[in-house]
Amino acid sequence: MGLGFPVIWLATWKLQPAQRRFIVPVLGGALLLRMAMSIVFATVPATRIYHQDAAESEIVARLIANFWMGEGPPIDYLISPKNYGINYVFAGFLYVFGRFPLNAAILNSLIGTLNPLLVYAIGLKLFHEAVARRAALLAAFFPSMIIWSSMALKDPLMSFMILFALLFCVRLRERFSFVNLTGTLLPIIACYPIRFYLVYFIGASVLGTMALNRPGRRVGGLSKQVILVAGLMAVIVGFGLMGSAMEDFNSFFNLEFVSTYRHGMAASANSGFAQDVDISTPGGAIAFLPLGLSTLIWSPFPWQMVSLGPIMTLPEMLMWWSLGPALMRGFLYALRKRFSDYSPIIVFATTLLIGYSLTMGNLGAAFRMRAQVFNLLFLFVAFGEHLARKSKPASNQPRAPSPGHTLPDIERASGAR
């Protein structure tokens, strides 16, 4: 708690006073809820129904911290060759702030609190104040966003990396600078030891976004693409990751491997679905994609709520299903009429959704992984709600908001006085 509020103050000090008056209380409330939930999980073991991976991370991080303190043996044999980084992140926090079982969850509570701030900043850049505020509120207080940020999982940090890269990618489209280039590249590279395959998803999204630069700036977009590719390659070679990257492409980015991986997830969990689906060919993957997408975004459906885990999600699902029309309205409007302007979140969200739709084989994994995409979808939900409000009455219908405008700008443009 003593660390959280200074971090919030530092993270928001460059915002305008009116913006700080809104976002600081939101972040403070988000932090308190996440820390309270962390304490509940720690003190009432019966509530830890989603903690399979979290329990392992807590143990491994504490053992690593013990070794660094000279109070335990090395535990290299417990460290996976892939996605090991989160254990060292938690261990570093334990090493500095004490090896208490709750500390890893406290760190995630803080990281999860900063994610609504990044959503707010992206909303201000691409939309305007009204959309940014609504999206930030959803990111701060949506039930699953609180839950997954209150336990020792890698998802809050991955969401932070995705949002951070997206924000600086948006800035890089507007103005090329070393700071914006670094802010785009660093989180992409930092993803590799935490969830390696997301490096390729995010990297492809960034390059695609730069290619879809605003009309009249295609040459600039191409030059930025070249610089981005050169920067990524320099980092990959400099850190000796070329061999690992080639291995990843030959294994993970092979539809036969993806099909086997997905089948294993579906067969090994009580909530597995479509166990016999074959996505080892492009045709099979395309045919499965609608089912995978709908399951990832909208599940668990009522007929799938047959155990405690899915049933516990019912309040959130009722809320999420009610937001479906706004989500579709905002996404389709952005896709049809302002694709170039909103391409950063369209490309990012679409890439992540397709990737997870093809790999997730059970409802539990889908419910958890989509939290990383929710932060982007909340922007479309807020945009869709704003469009619906502004379309009534029809006689006062405004033109669509342009990226970077503030709410007063939109109201003046629409004739509101």
ROGURO-51936 format. One record per residue (C-alpha): residue number from 0; residue in one letter; x, y, z negated. Coordinates in nm, 4 decimals. Layout:
N
{n NUM	res A	px X	py Y	pz Z}
...
This chain:
417
{n 0	res M	px 0.0000	py 0.0000	pz 0.0000}
{n 1	res G	px 0.2835	py 0.2364	pz -0.0892}
{n 2	res L	px 0.4393	py 0.1721	pz 0.2520}
{n 3	res G	px 0.1192	py 0.1776	pz 0.4561}
{n 4	res F	px 0.0006	py 0.5338	pz 0.4098}
{n 5	res P	px 0.3413	py 0.6950	pz 0.4792}
{n 6	res V	px 0.3581	py 0.4903	pz 0.8000}
{n 7	res I	px 0.0115	py 0.6140	pz 0.8989}
{n 8	res W	px 0.1179	py 0.9730	pz 0.8295}
{n 9	res L	px 0.4358	py 0.9382	pz 1.0365}
{n 10	res A	px 0.2545	py 0.7656	pz 1.3231}
{n 11	res T	px -0.0058	py 1.0425	pz 1.3517}
{n 12	res W	px 0.1893	py 1.3589	pz 1.2741}
{n 13	res K	px 0.2178	py 1.4649	pz 1.6407}
{n 14	res L	px -0.1575	py 1.4529	pz 1.7003}
{n 15	res Q	px -0.3669	py 1.7674	pz 1.7049}
{n 16	res P	px -0.5263	py 1.8612	pz 1.3698}
{n 17	res A	px -0.8782	py 1.7656	pz 1.4812}
{n 18	res Q	px -0.7533	py 1.4324	pz 1.6101}
{n 19	res R	px -0.5694	py 1.3627	pz 1.2839}
{n 20	res R	px -0.8799	py 1.4464	pz 1.0810}
{n 21	res F	px -1.0599	py 1.1699	pz 1.2669}
{n 22	res I	px -0.7979	py 0.8975	pz 1.3046}
{n 23	res V	px -0.6193	py 0.9123	pz 0.9666}
{n 24	res P	px -0.9296	py 0.8143	pz 0.7625}
{n 25	res V	px -1.0073	py 0.5440	pz 1.0193}
{n 26	res L	px -0.6596	py 0.3975	pz 0.9851}
{n 27	res G	px -0.6714	py 0.4289	pz 0.6073}
{n 28	res G	px -0.9983	py 0.2374	pz 0.5944}
{n 29	res A	px -0.8641	py -0.0226	pz 0.8375}
{n 30	res L	px -0.5555	py -0.0755	pz 0.6214}
{n 31	res L	px -0.7578	py -0.1116	pz 0.2998}
{n 32	res L	px -0.9895	py -0.3689	pz 0.4569}
{n 33	res R	px -0.7038	py -0.5735	pz 0.5978}
{n 34	res M	px -0.5106	py -0.5724	pz 0.2718}
{n 35	res A	px -0.8233	py -0.6624	pz 0.0760}
{n 36	res M	px -0.8860	py -0.9558	pz 0.3078}
{n 37	res S	px -0.5219	py -1.0645	pz 0.2709}
{n 38	res I	px -0.5623	py -1.0665	pz -0.1069}
{n 39	res V	px -0.8843	py -1.2698	pz -0.0789}
{n 40	res F	px -0.7103	py -1.5261	pz 0.1413}
{n 41	res A	px -0.4189	py -1.5473	pz -0.1028}
{n 42	res T	px -0.6259	py -1.5776	pz -0.4211}
{n 43	res V	px -0.9145	py -1.7943	pz -0.2940}
{n 44	res P	px -0.7622	py -2.0895	pz -0.1056}
{n 45	res A	px -1.1049	py -2.2103	pz 0.0094}
{n 46	res T	px -1.1290	py -1.9066	pz 0.2400}
{n 47	res R	px -0.8189	py -2.0046	pz 0.4382}
{n 48	res I	px -1.0058	py -2.1894	pz 0.7132}
{n 49	res Y	px -0.8140	py -2.0299	pz 1.0038}
{n 50	res H	px -0.4690	py -2.0520	pz 0.8488}
{n 51	res Q	px -0.3087	py -2.3596	pz 1.0067}
{n 52	res D	px -0.0373	py -2.1644	pz 1.1888}
{n 53	res A	px -0.0268	py -1.8957	pz 0.9198}
{n 54	res A	px 0.0597	py -2.1425	pz 0.6446}
{n 55	res E	px 0.3514	py -2.2768	pz 0.8484}
{n 56	res S	px 0.4820	py -1.9269	pz 0.9228}
{n 57	res E	px 0.4662	py -1.8313	pz 0.5545}
{n 58	res I	px 0.6695	py -2.1355	pz 0.4528}
{n 59	res V	px 0.9314	py -2.1081	pz 0.7273}
{n 60	res A	px 0.9766	py -1.7327	pz 0.6771}
{n 61	res R	px 1.0298	py -1.7804	pz 0.3048}
{n 62	res L	px 1.2878	py -2.0548	pz 0.3664}
{n 63	res I	px 1.4761	py -1.8317	pz 0.6108}
{n 64	res A	px 1.4738	py -1.5448	pz 0.3608}
{n 65	res N	px 1.6005	py -1.7832	pz 0.0911}
{n 66	res F	px 1.8905	py -1.8834	pz 0.3155}
{n 67	res W	px 1.9775	py -1.5200	pz 0.3861}
{n 68	res M	px 1.9778	py -1.4556	pz 0.0111}
{n 69	res G	px 2.2159	py -1.7484	pz -0.0417}
{n 70	res E	px 1.9522	py -1.9467	pz -0.2306}
{n 71	res G	px 1.8762	py -2.2229	pz 0.0172}
{n 72	res P	px 2.0167	py -2.4317	pz 0.3023}
{n 73	res P	px 1.9981	py -2.3356	pz 0.6703}
{n 74	res I	px 1.6758	py -2.4516	pz 0.8346}
{n 75	res D	px 1.7584	py -2.4395	pz 1.2039}
{n 76	res Y	px 1.5940	py -2.7785	pz 1.2428}
{n 77	res L	px 1.2559	py -2.6199	pz 1.1565}
{n 78	res I	px 1.2825	py -2.3462	pz 1.4192}
{n 79	res S	px 1.1125	py -2.4122	pz 1.7518}
{n 80	res P	px 1.3191	py -2.3369	pz 2.0658}
{n 81	res K	px 1.0266	py -2.1240	pz 2.1886}
{n 82	res N	px 0.8241	py -1.8545	pz 2.0136}
{n 83	res Y	px 1.0420	py -1.8580	pz 1.7042}
{n 84	res G	px 1.0740	py -1.4818	pz 1.6672}
{n 85	res I	px 0.7753	py -1.4199	pz 1.4407}
{n 86	res N	px 0.9352	py -1.6303	pz 1.1658}
{n 87	res Y	px 1.2393	py -1.4023	pz 1.1652}
{n 88	res V	px 1.0198	py -1.0906	pz 1.1660}
{n 89	res F	px 0.8378	py -1.2134	pz 0.8573}
{n 90	res A	px 1.1636	py -1.3309	pz 0.6985}
{n 91	res G	px 1.3183	py -0.9869	pz 0.7488}
{n 92	res F	px 1.0231	py -0.8235	pz 0.5749}
{n 93	res L	px 1.0465	py -1.0717	pz 0.2882}
{n 94	res Y	px 1.4208	py -1.0144	pz 0.2607}
{n 95	res V	px 1.3742	py -0.6377	pz 0.2243}
{n 96	res F	px 1.0519	py -0.6164	pz 0.0223}
{n 97	res G	px 1.0546	py -0.9378	pz -0.1794}
{n 98	res R	px 0.9796	py -1.3024	pz -0.1142}
{n 99	res F	px 0.6194	py -1.2911	pz -0.2262}
{n 100	res P	px 0.3757	py -1.5242	pz -0.0461}
{n 101	res L	px 0.1458	py -1.2316	pz 0.0348}
{n 102	res N	px 0.4097	py -1.0129	pz 0.2004}
{n 103	res A	px 0.3908	py -1.1639	pz 0.5483}
{n 104	res A	px 0.0163	py -1.0978	pz 0.5570}
{n 105	res I	px 0.0733	py -0.7457	pz 0.4226}
{n 106	res L	px 0.3116	py -0.6757	pz 0.7116}
{n 107	res N	px 0.0478	py -0.7940	pz 0.9581}
{n 108	res S	px -0.2116	py -0.5760	pz 0.7866}
{n 109	res L	px 0.0073	py -0.2750	pz 0.8541}
{n 110	res I	px 0.0774	py -0.3736	pz 1.2153}
{n 111	res G	px -0.2906	py -0.4459	pz 1.2709}
{n 112	res T	px -0.3725	py -0.1002	pz 1.1346}
{n 113	res L	px -0.1506	py 0.0665	pz 1.3943}
{n 114	res N	px -0.3229	py -0.1091	pz 1.6843}
{n 115	res P	px -0.6377	py 0.1119	pz 1.6659}
{n 116	res L	px -0.4054	py 0.4135	pz 1.6816}
{n 117	res L	px -0.2573	py 0.2851	pz 2.0082}
{n 118	res V	px -0.6081	py 0.2162	pz 2.1421}
{n 119	res Y	px -0.6995	py 0.5732	pz 2.0493}
{n 120	res A	px -0.3901	py 0.7126	pz 2.2243}
{n 121	res I	px -0.4624	py 0.5118	pz 2.5405}
{n 122	res G	px -0.8237	py 0.6283	pz 2.5335}
{n 123	res L	px -0.7117	py 0.9898	pz 2.5121}
{n 124	res K	px -0.4757	py 0.9412	pz 2.8053}
{n 125	res L	px -0.7121	py 0.7551	pz 3.0377}
{n 126	res F	px -1.0578	py 0.8747	pz 2.9257}
{n 127	res H	px -1.1315	py 1.1455	pz 2.6675}
{n 128	res E	px -1.2011	py 1.1996	pz 2.3011}
{n 129	res A	px -1.5469	py 1.0401	pz 2.2776}
{n 130	res V	px -1.4364	py 0.7140	pz 2.4400}
{n 131	res A	px -1.1089	py 0.7077	pz 2.2459}
{n 132	res R	px -1.2874	py 0.7502	pz 1.9133}
{n 133	res R	px -1.5453	py 0.4786	pz 1.9770}
{n 134	res A	px -1.2808	py 0.2322	pz 2.0972}
{n 135	res A	px -1.0587	py 0.3070	pz 1.7975}
{n 136	res L	px -1.3476	py 0.2427	pz 1.5576}
{n 137	res L	px -1.4162	py -0.0934	pz 1.7212}
{n 138	res A	px -1.0488	py -0.1899	pz 1.7089}
{n 139	res A	px -1.0266	py -0.0851	pz 1.3439}
{n 140	res F	px -1.3413	py -0.2466	pz 1.2054}
{n 141	res F	px -1.4475	py -0.5324	pz 1.4337}
{n 142	res P	px -1.4557	py -0.8421	pz 1.2091}
{n 143	res S	px -1.2098	py -1.0633	pz 1.3999}
{n 144	res M	px -0.9631	py -0.7773	pz 1.4340}
{n 145	res I	px -0.9597	py -0.7521	pz 1.0549}
{n 146	res I	px -0.9383	py -1.1283	pz 1.0003}
{n 147	res W	px -0.6495	py -1.1972	pz 1.2382}
{n 148	res S	px -0.4580	py -0.8986	pz 1.0988}
{n 149	res S	px -0.4898	py -1.0317	pz 0.7450}
{n 150	res M	px -0.2869	py -1.3500	pz 0.7772}
{n 151	res A	px 0.0633	py -1.4514	pz 0.8822}
{n 152	res L	px 0.0030	py -1.4961	pz 1.2552}
{n 153	res K	px 0.1849	py -1.3527	pz 1.5559}
{n 154	res D	px -0.1290	py -1.2072	pz 1.7161}
{n 155	res P	px -0.1246	py -0.8584	pz 1.5533}
{n 156	res L	px 0.2369	py -0.8053	pz 1.6590}
{n 157	res M	px 0.1633	py -0.9322	pz 2.0110}
{n 158	res S	px -0.1331	py -0.6970	pz 2.0376}
{n 159	res F	px 0.0926	py -0.4127	pz 1.9235}
{n 160	res M	px 0.3504	py -0.4984	pz 2.1926}
{n 161	res I	px 0.0841	py -0.5147	pz 2.4638}
{n 162	res L	px -0.0725	py -0.1824	pz 2.3648}
{n 163	res F	px 0.2654	py -0.0125	pz 2.3209}
{n 164	res A	px 0.3819	py -0.1239	pz 2.6671}
{n 165	res L	px 0.0494	py -0.0172	pz 2.8189}
{n 166	res L	px 0.0598	py 0.3286	pz 2.6596}
{n 167	res F	px 0.4101	py 0.3992	pz 2.7868}
{n 168	res C	px 0.3236	py 0.2500	pz 3.1261}
{n 169	res V	px 0.0417	py 0.5051	pz 3.1508}
{n 170	res R	px 0.2840	py 0.7797	pz 3.0550}
{n 171	res L	px 0.5391	py 0.6522	pz 3.3059}
{n 172	res R	px 0.2807	py 0.6774	pz 3.5843}
{n 173	res E	px 0.2300	py 1.0415	pz 3.4943}
{n 174	res R	px 0.5924	py 1.1379	pz 3.4456}
{n 175	res F	px 0.9079	py 0.9380	pz 3.4930}
{n 176	res S	px 1.1488	py 0.9690	pz 3.2010}
{n 177	res F	px 1.4006	py 0.7512	pz 3.0218}
{n 178	res V	px 1.1835	py 0.7530	pz 2.7081}
{n 179	res N	px 0.8770	py 0.6325	pz 2.8964}
{n 180	res L	px 1.0795	py 0.3710	pz 3.0850}
{n 181	res T	px 1.2330	py 0.2431	pz 2.7615}
{n 182	res G	px 0.8971	py 0.2433	pz 2.5870}
{n 183	res T	px 0.7574	py 0.0270	pz 2.8670}
{n 184	res L	px 1.0476	py -0.2193	pz 2.8893}
{n 185	res L	px 1.1366	py -0.2749	pz 2.5227}
{n 186	res P	px 0.8060	py -0.4293	pz 2.4059}
{n 187	res I	px 0.8015	py -0.6547	pz 2.7131}
{n 188	res I	px 1.1442	py -0.7944	pz 2.6299}
{n 189	res A	px 1.0607	py -0.8117	pz 2.2577}
{n 190	res C	px 0.7680	py -1.0421	pz 2.3415}
{n 191	res Y	px 0.9981	py -1.3166	pz 2.4670}
{n 192	res P	px 1.1043	py -1.4710	pz 2.1336}
{n 193	res I	px 0.7515	py -1.4338	pz 1.9932}
{n 194	res R	px 0.5242	py -1.5561	pz 2.2740}
{n 195	res F	px 0.7485	py -1.6044	pz 2.5750}
{n 196	res Y	px 0.4916	py -1.6458	pz 2.8508}
{n 197	res L	px 0.3330	py -1.3081	pz 2.7788}
{n 198	res V	px 0.6515	py -1.1429	pz 2.9065}
{n 199	res Y	px 0.5595	py -1.2531	pz 3.2561}
{n 200	res F	px 0.1929	py -1.1584	pz 3.2221}
{n 201	res I	px 0.2742	py -0.8113	pz 3.0914}
{n 202	res G	px 0.5624	py -0.7612	pz 3.3343}
{n 203	res A	px 0.3417	py -0.8496	pz 3.6313}
{n 204	res S	px 0.0700	py -0.6166	pz 3.4976}
{n 205	res V	px 0.3129	py -0.3264	pz 3.4650}
{n 206	res L	px 0.4495	py -0.3742	pz 3.8151}
{n 207	res G	px 0.0991	py -0.4073	pz 3.9572}
{n 208	res T	px -0.0105	py -0.0923	pz 3.7772}
{n 209	res M	px 0.2837	py 0.1041	pz 3.9118}
{n 210	res A	px 0.2028	py -0.0182	pz 4.2641}
{n 211	res L	px -0.1526	py 0.1111	pz 4.2202}
{n 212	res N	px -0.0383	py 0.4627	pz 4.1534}
{n 213	res R	px -0.2789	py 0.7460	pz 4.2115}
{n 214	res P	px -0.3587	py 0.8440	pz 4.5710}
{n 215	res G	px -0.0903	py 1.0530	pz 4.7346}
{n 216	res R	px 0.1821	py 0.9167	pz 4.5042}
{n 217	res R	px 0.2534	py 0.5774	pz 4.6623}
{n 218	res V	px 0.6180	py 0.6534	pz 4.7295}
{n 219	res G	px 0.6657	py 0.7559	pz 4.3692}
{n 220	res G	px 0.4941	py 0.4365	pz 4.2571}
{n 221	res L	px 0.7250	py 0.2266	pz 4.4741}
{n 222	res S	px 1.0369	py 0.3959	pz 4.3426}
{n 223	res K	px 0.9215	py 0.3437	pz 3.9851}
{n 224	res Q	px 0.8564	py -0.0217	pz 4.0633}
{n 225	res V	px 1.2121	py -0.0607	pz 4.1887}
{n 226	res I	px 1.3484	py 0.1049	pz 3.8757}
{n 227	res L	px 1.1297	py -0.1120	pz 3.6532}
{n 228	res V	px 1.2403	py -0.4320	pz 3.8261}
{n 229	res A	px 1.6040	py -0.3223	pz 3.8062}
{n 230	res G	px 1.5639	py -0.2425	pz 3.4371}
{n 231	res L	px 1.4013	py -0.5772	pz 3.3615}
{n 232	res M	px 1.6671	py -0.7662	pz 3.5546}
{n 233	res A	px 1.9462	py -0.5750	pz 3.3801}
{n 234	res V	px 1.8048	py -0.6638	pz 3.0392}
{n 235	res I	px 1.7460	py -1.0281	pz 3.1359}
{n 236	res V	px 2.1010	py -1.0670	pz 3.2657}
{n 237	res G	px 2.2510	py -0.8641	pz 2.9819}
{n 238	res F	px 2.0910	py -1.0840	pz 2.7161}
{n 239	res G	px 2.1662	py -1.4067	pz 2.9012}
{n 240	res L	px 1.8016	py -1.4887	pz 2.9603}
{n 241	res M	px 1.8257	py -1.5714	pz 3.3298}
{n 242	res G	px 1.8540	py -1.9455	pz 3.2691}
{n 243	res S	px 1.5585	py -1.9412	pz 3.0307}
{n 244	res A	px 1.3512	py -1.7396	pz 3.2779}
{n 245	res M	px 1.4182	py -1.9876	pz 3.5589}
{n 246	res E	px 1.3290	py -2.2755	pz 3.3278}
{n 247	res D	px 1.0045	py -2.1039	pz 3.2309}
{n 248	res F	px 0.9016	py -2.0552	pz 3.5923}
{n 249	res N	px 0.9817	py -2.4155	pz 3.6777}
{n 250	res S	px 0.7808	py -2.5514	pz 3.3853}
{n 251	res F	px 0.5186	py -2.3272	pz 3.2303}
{n 252	res F	px 0.4224	py -2.1492	pz 3.5532}
{n 253	res N	px 0.3442	py -2.4753	pz 3.7234}
{n 254	res L	px -0.0240	py -2.5655	pz 3.7528}
{n 255	res E	px 0.0442	py -2.9304	pz 3.6718}
{n 256	res F	px 0.2136	py -2.8266	pz 3.3469}
{n 257	res V	px -0.0655	py -2.5790	pz 3.2674}
{n 258	res S	px -0.3263	py -2.8498	pz 3.3271}
{n 259	res T	px -0.1439	py -3.0921	pz 3.0963}
{n 260	res Y	px -0.0952	py -2.8219	pz 2.8324}
{n 261	res R	px -0.4622	py -2.7278	pz 2.8430}
{n 262	res H	px -0.5766	py -3.0894	pz 2.8265}
{n 263	res G	px -0.3628	py -3.1385	pz 2.5148}
{n 264	res M	px -0.5272	py -2.8400	pz 2.3452}
{n 265	res A	px -0.8747	py -2.9634	pz 2.4389}
{n 266	res A	px -0.8142	py -3.3220	pz 2.3277}
{n 267	res S	px -0.6404	py -3.2428	pz 1.9992}
{n 268	res A	px -0.9055	py -3.0119	pz 1.8504}
{n 269	res N	px -1.2620	py -3.0700	pz 1.7349}
{n 270	res S	px -1.3667	py -2.7596	pz 1.9271}
{n 271	res G	px -1.2060	py -2.8714	pz 2.2540}
{n 272	res F	px -1.4098	py -2.8218	pz 2.5714}
{n 273	res A	px -1.3879	py -2.9473	pz 2.9319}
{n 274	res Q	px -1.1268	py -3.2071	pz 2.8418}
{n 275	res D	px -1.1394	py -3.3821	pz 3.1792}
{n 276	res V	px -1.1048	py -3.0713	pz 3.3942}
{n 277	res D	px -0.8119	py -3.0830	pz 3.6376}
{n 278	res I	px -0.6551	py -2.7430	pz 3.7116}
{n 279	res S	px -0.3318	py -2.8802	pz 3.8564}
{n 280	res T	px -0.4198	py -2.7421	pz 4.2004}
{n 281	res P	px -0.5117	py -2.3865	pz 4.3083}
{n 282	res G	px -0.8602	py -2.5044	pz 4.4043}
{n 283	res G	px -0.9132	py -2.6717	pz 4.0686}
{n 284	res A	px -0.7899	py -2.3643	pz 3.8810}
{n 285	res I	px -1.0192	py -2.1315	pz 4.0779}
{n 286	res A	px -1.3179	py -2.3619	pz 4.0280}
{n 287	res F	px -1.2552	py -2.3760	pz 3.6509}
{n 288	res L	px -1.1907	py -2.0028	pz 3.6101}
{n 289	res P	px -1.5569	py -1.8911	pz 3.5646}
{n 290	res L	px -1.6069	py -2.1437	pz 3.2840}
{n 291	res G	px -1.2743	py -2.0540	pz 3.1265}
{n 292	res L	px -1.3450	py -1.6810	pz 3.1436}
{n 293	res S	px -1.6963	py -1.7063	pz 3.0028}
{n 294	res T	px -1.5757	py -1.9318	pz 2.7202}
{n 295	res L	px -1.2844	py -1.7035	pz 2.6376}
{n 296	res I	px -1.4898	py -1.3841	pz 2.6318}
{n 297	res W	px -1.8286	py -1.4950	pz 2.4981}
{n 298	res S	px -1.7857	py -1.8184	pz 2.2995}
{n 299	res P	px -1.8759	py -1.9748	pz 2.0672}
{n 300	res F	px -2.2242	py -1.9986	pz 2.2139}
{n 301	res P	px -2.5147	py -2.0972	pz 1.9861}
{n 302	res W	px -2.5043	py -2.4626	pz 2.0934}
{n 303	res Q	px -2.1329	py -2.4757	pz 2.0063}
{n 304	res M	px -2.1828	py -2.3655	pz 1.6453}
{n 305	res V	px -2.1768	py -2.7149	pz 1.4999}
{n 306	res S	px -1.9044	py -2.6724	pz 1.2360}
{n 307	res L	px -1.8082	py -2.4176	pz 0.9714}
{n 308	res G	px -1.5501	py -2.2351	pz 1.1818}
{n 309	res P	px -1.7812	py -2.1418	pz 1.4716}
{n 310	res I	px -2.0741	py -2.0728	pz 1.2373}
{n 311	res M	px -1.8601	py -1.8203	pz 1.0473}
{n 312	res T	px -1.8235	py -1.6232	pz 1.3702}
{n 313	res L	px -2.2000	py -1.5792	pz 1.4201}
{n 314	res P	px -2.2287	py -1.2234	pz 1.2751}
{n 315	res E	px -1.9475	py -1.1027	pz 1.4984}
{n 316	res M	px -2.0826	py -1.2841	pz 1.8013}
{n 317	res L	px -2.4237	py -1.1221	pz 1.7618}
{n 318	res M	px -2.2491	py -0.7859	pz 1.7532}
{n 319	res W	px -2.0249	py -0.8713	pz 2.0504}
{n 320	res W	px -2.3102	py -1.0056	pz 2.2657}
{n 321	res S	px -2.5044	py -0.6843	pz 2.2002}
{n 322	res L	px -2.2085	py -0.4894	pz 2.3411}
{n 323	res G	px -2.2054	py -0.6982	pz 2.6595}
{n 324	res P	px -2.4121	py -0.4559	pz 2.8738}
{n 325	res A	px -2.1874	py -0.1630	pz 2.7786}
{n 326	res L	px -1.8771	py -0.3700	pz 2.8543}
{n 327	res M	px -2.0029	py -0.4655	pz 3.1992}
{n 328	res R	px -2.1234	py -0.1120	pz 3.2725}
{n 329	res G	px -1.7900	py 0.0448	pz 3.1812}
{n 330	res F	px -1.5758	py -0.2192	pz 3.3513}
{n 331	res L	px -1.7740	py -0.2222	pz 3.6767}
{n 332	res Y	px -1.7829	py 0.1580	pz 3.6965}
{n 333	res A	px -1.4059	py 0.1750	pz 3.6442}
{n 334	res L	px -1.3493	py -0.1031	pz 3.8968}
{n 335	res R	px -1.5715	py 0.0412	pz 4.1706}
{n 336	res K	px -1.5255	py 0.4162	pz 4.1377}
{n 337	res R	px -1.2020	py 0.4913	pz 3.9519}
{n 338	res F	px -0.9888	py 0.1847	pz 4.0003}
{n 339	res S	px -0.6678	py 0.3790	pz 4.0635}
{n 340	res D	px -0.7149	py 0.5977	pz 3.7543}
{n 341	res Y	px -0.8035	py 0.3120	pz 3.5215}
{n 342	res S	px -0.5864	py 0.0446	pz 3.6843}
{n 343	res P	px -0.3543	py 0.0146	pz 3.3789}
{n 344	res I	px -0.6211	py -0.1356	pz 3.1541}
{n 345	res I	px -0.8026	py -0.3103	pz 3.4402}
{n 346	res V	px -0.4859	py -0.4911	pz 3.5531}
{n 347	res F	px -0.3635	py -0.5623	pz 3.1989}
{n 348	res A	px -0.6986	py -0.6978	pz 3.0814}
{n 349	res T	px -0.7606	py -0.9031	pz 3.3960}
{n 350	res T	px -0.4136	py -1.0589	pz 3.3911}
{n 351	res L	px -0.4375	py -1.1586	pz 3.0255}
{n 352	res L	px -0.7923	py -1.2890	pz 3.0623}
{n 353	res I	px -0.7049	py -1.5080	pz 3.3606}
{n 354	res G	px -0.3898	py -1.6399	pz 3.1941}
{n 355	res Y	px -0.5658	py -1.7298	pz 2.8698}
{n 356	res S	px -0.8728	py -1.8652	pz 3.0495}
{n 357	res L	px -0.6622	py -2.1247	pz 3.2283}
{n 358	res T	px -0.4566	py -2.2291	pz 2.9249}
{n 359	res M	px -0.6966	py -2.2215	pz 2.6291}
{n 360	res G	px -0.8591	py -2.5623	pz 2.5763}
{n 361	res N	px -1.0512	py -2.5192	pz 2.2515}
{n 362	res L	px -1.2840	py -2.2629	pz 2.0989}
{n 363	res G	px -1.0599	py -2.1891	pz 1.8018}
{n 364	res A	px -0.7681	py -2.0892	pz 2.0234}
{n 365	res A	px -0.9951	py -1.8877	pz 2.2519}
{n 366	res F	px -1.1475	py -1.7015	pz 1.9556}
{n 367	res R	px -0.8019	py -1.6149	pz 1.8291}
{n 368	res M	px -0.6252	py -1.5312	pz 2.1562}
{n 369	res R	px -0.8963	py -1.3052	pz 2.2885}
{n 370	res A	px -0.8322	py -1.0683	pz 1.9992}
{n 371	res Q	px -0.5321	py -0.9490	pz 2.2017}
{n 372	res V	px -0.7636	py -0.8620	pz 2.4921}
{n 373	res F	px -1.0397	py -0.7142	pz 2.2739}
{n 374	res N	px -0.8346	py -0.3995	pz 2.2193}
{n 375	res L	px -0.8504	py -0.3334	pz 2.5936}
{n 376	res L	px -1.2118	py -0.4420	pz 2.6342}
{n 377	res F	px -1.3167	py -0.2027	pz 2.3564}
{n 378	res L	px -1.2136	py 0.0837	pz 2.5841}
{n 379	res F	px -1.4546	py -0.0400	pz 2.8522}
{n 380	res V	px -1.7282	py -0.0885	pz 2.5917}
{n 381	res A	px -1.6847	py 0.2683	pz 2.4686}
{n 382	res F	px -1.6745	py 0.3974	pz 2.8264}
{n 383	res G	px -1.9910	py 0.2049	pz 2.9142}
{n 384	res E	px -2.1740	py 0.3422	pz 2.6111}
{n 385	res H	px -2.0634	py 0.6932	pz 2.7016}
{n 386	res L	px -2.1907	py 0.6527	pz 3.0582}
{n 387	res A	px -2.5262	py 0.5288	pz 2.9279}
{n 388	res R	px -2.5636	py 0.8228	pz 2.6894}
{n 389	res K	px -2.4687	py 1.0790	pz 2.9522}
{n 390	res S	px -2.7145	py 0.9350	pz 3.2054}
{n 391	res K	px -3.0102	py 1.0327	pz 2.9830}
{n 392	res P	px -3.1862	py 1.2548	pz 3.0676}
{n 393	res A	px -3.1174	py 1.2088	pz 3.4379}
{n 394	res S	px -3.1504	py 1.5828	pz 3.5029}
{n 395	res N	px -2.8405	py 1.6428	pz 3.2918}
{n 396	res Q	px -2.6301	py 1.3552	pz 3.4269}
{n 397	res P	px -2.2623	py 1.4551	pz 3.4301}
{n 398	res R	px -2.0003	py 1.3566	pz 3.6752}
{n 399	res A	px -1.7750	py 1.0728	pz 3.5641}
{n 400	res P	px -1.5052	py 1.1788	pz 3.3182}
{n 401	res S	px -1.1587	py 1.2117	pz 3.4612}
{n 402	res P	px -0.8605	py 1.0632	pz 3.2780}
{n 403	res G	px -0.6939	py 1.2930	pz 3.0312}
{n 404	res H	px -0.9971	py 1.5213	pz 2.9837}
{n 405	res T	px -1.1207	py 1.6052	pz 2.6379}
{n 406	res L	px -1.4871	py 1.5935	pz 2.5454}
{n 407	res P	px -1.5404	py 1.9725	pz 2.5729}
{n 408	res D	px -1.4004	py 1.9574	pz 2.9282}
{n 409	res I	px -1.6575	py 1.6966	pz 3.0254}
{n 410	res E	px -1.9438	py 1.8828	pz 2.8654}
{n 411	res R	px -1.8531	py 2.2060	pz 3.0468}
{n 412	res A	px -1.8215	py 2.0189	pz 3.3730}
{n 413	res S	px -2.1682	py 1.8669	pz 3.3278}
{n 414	res G	px -2.3351	py 2.1972	pz 3.2526}
{n 415	res A	px -2.3771	py 2.1398	pz 2.8772}
{n 416	res R	px -2.3761	py 2.4536	pz 2.6722}
